Amino acid sequence: MHVHVQSPDGEAKFWLEPVIALAQQTGLSRREISEAQQLVQEHENDIRSAWHRHFGG
């Protein structure tokens, strides 16, 4: 399970399992990656629910 985060400057992919972790990124600063990861952590339950609604299971 993963989530993509996009901004005008680049994008990042975060794994949600087994723990939230950066999988890859392009064009983002360390600060932007950190902020994106914090947002993913804050909204983890919503992201997981949306994933299950979209992909099933």
N, C-alpha and C positions, 0 to 999 in steps of 0.2 A: 504494500500500500504506500502510495506516495502522493505528493502534491507539488504542483508547479506554481511559482510565484514570479510575476512579471512586473517590470517597471519600464519606463521609457529608456533607461540606460542598459538594461540587460534582464537576465532571468536566472532563476535558481530552481533546483529540484531537491525536495526534502523527503527522505524516507520517513515513514511514520512508525515503522516496526523494524526491529524490536524496540528501538527508541528513536525519537526524533533526531535526525542527523542529516547534514548536508550531503547530497549525493553528487551534485555537480552545479557549476554556476558559470555564467559568462557575463562580463561587463559590469559586475556589481562590486562596490567597494566593501571592505571588511565591515564597515559600519552598516551598510545597507543589508548585508548578509545577516548580521547580528539582529537587526531590527526585524527582518523577515522571519528569522527563526523564532524570535520572541512572539511575533504575531501568530505563527503556526502553533506554538505552544499554548497561547492564550485561547485559540479557537479550535484546538484539537478535537474536542467532542463534536462540534459542528461539522468539521471537515470529515471526520469518520462517518457521521450520519449521512452526509451528502454522498460520500464514496459508496456506501452501501445502497443508497437509493438509486444511484446511477448504474453501478455495476452488479447489483444484486448481492444476496448473501447476508 
